[in-house]
Amino acid sequence: MENKIINTPNAPAPIGPYSQAVRAGDLLFISGQIAIDPATGNVLANDILAETHQVMHNLRAILTEAGCTFEDVVKTTILLSDMGLFAEVNSIYGKYFNGNFPARETYAVKGLPKNVNVEISMVASL
């Protein structure tokens, strides 16, 4: 089985030695996305609601490039700078799914890349 690298200009370019996503068989593994505007390369981290929307837009762009939608997502991991942001992030995150939510875990961590407040990774089934 050969892995296929997924990259799109509609999501931020990786800021390290990793790919936006990798298709392995019938699974798509999407690297953690943060609130970088792919058009400008700027971090949008002034407001947690807008930040979460940008993360989800970036994830949608990668899913689309791979021929998937949020309905294909089976697992997510959310990293937060502070667990106090949990409710606000959930209020945005939940709007991107149509009721069949994927499995998930959420962690508060000491720090995230570029000092953002939220990072989300996903696994989708193709």
C-alpha positions in Angstrom: 0.0 0.0 0.0 1.4 3.3 -1.0 0.6 6.4 1.0 -0.6 9.5 -0.9 0.4 13.0 0.3 -2.5 15.6 0.2 -1.6 19.2 -0.1 -3.8 22.2 -1.2 -3.0 25.9 -1.5 -6.4 26.5 0.1 -4.9 25.6 3.5 -1.8 26.8 5.2 1.5 25.4 4.1 3.1 23.2 6.7 5.4 25.2 9.1 7.6 22.1 9.7 8.6 18.8 8.2 5.1 17.3 7.8 2.4 17.1 5.2 -1.1 18.7 5.4 -2.5 15.2 5.2 -1.6 11.6 4.2 -4.0 9.1 2.7 -3.1 5.6 3.9 -5.5 3.0 2.4 -9.0 4.1 3.2 -8.0 6.5 5.9 -7.0 10.2 5.7 -4.8 11.6 8.5 -4.9 15.4 8.6 -2.2 17.2 10.5 -3.1 19.6 13.3 -4.4 22.9 11.8 -4.1 26.3 13.5 -5.7 29.6 12.5 -3.4 30.6 9.7 -5.0 32.4 6.8 -3.7 30.5 3.8 -4.0 33.6 1.6 -1.8 35.8 3.7 0.1 33.4 6.0 -1.0 35.5 9.0 -2.2 34.0 12.3 -5.7 34.9 13.2 -5.7 34.4 17.0 -7.3 37.6 18.4 -10.7 36.0 19.0 -11.3 32.4 19.9 -14.5 32.1 17.9 -12.9 33.5 14.7 -9.8 31.4 15.4 -11.8 28.2 15.6 -13.7 29.1 12.4 -10.3 29.6 10.6 -9.1 26.2 11.8 -12.2 24.5 10.6 -12.0 26.3 7.2 -8.4 25.0 6.9 -9.5 21.5 7.7 -12.4 21.7 5.3 -10.0 22.7 2.5 -7.8 19.7 3.1 -10.9 17.4 3.3 -12.1 18.8 0.0 -8.8 18.3 -1.7 -8.9 14.6 -0.6 -12.5 14.2 -1.8 -14.0 14.2 1.7 -16.4 16.2 3.8 -16.8 16.6 7.6 -19.3 13.7 7.3 -16.3 11.4 6.6 -14.4 12.4 9.8 -14.3 9.6 12.3 -11.8 11.0 14.9 -10.6 14.4 16.0 -8.1 15.7 18.5 -8.5 19.3 19.8 -5.6 21.0 21.6 -6.4 24.1 23.6 -4.2 26.7 25.3 -6.7 26.8 28.2 -9.6 24.5 29.0 -11.6 27.6 29.8 -12.0 27.9 26.0 -13.7 24.5 25.7 -17.3 25.8 25.5 -16.5 28.5 22.9 -14.6 26.1 20.7 -17.3 23.5 21.0 -19.9 26.1 19.9 -18.1 26.6 16.6 -16.7 23.1 16.1 -20.2 21.5 16.4 -21.7 23.7 13.6 -19.4 22.0 11.0 -21.0 18.5 11.6 -24.6 17.4 10.8 -25.3 15.5 14.1 -23.1 12.4 13.5 -20.1 13.6 15.5 -16.8 11.9 15.3 -15.0 10.4 18.2 -12.8 13.0 19.9 -10.5 14.0 22.7 -9.6 17.4 23.9 -6.5 18.4 25.8 -5.2 21.6 27.4 -1.5 22.0 26.6 1.2 24.3 27.8 1.7 25.9 24.4 0.8 25.7 20.7 2.6 26.7 17.5 2.6 30.5 16.9 1.0 31.0 20.3 -2.5 30.1 19.0 -5.3 29.0 21.3 -6.6 26.0 19.4 -5.2 23.3 17.1 -7.3 20.5 15.6 -6.3 17.3 13.8 -8.6 14.8 12.1 -8.9 11.3 10.8 -11.4 10.6 8.0 -12.6 7.4 6.3 -12.6 7.5 2.5 
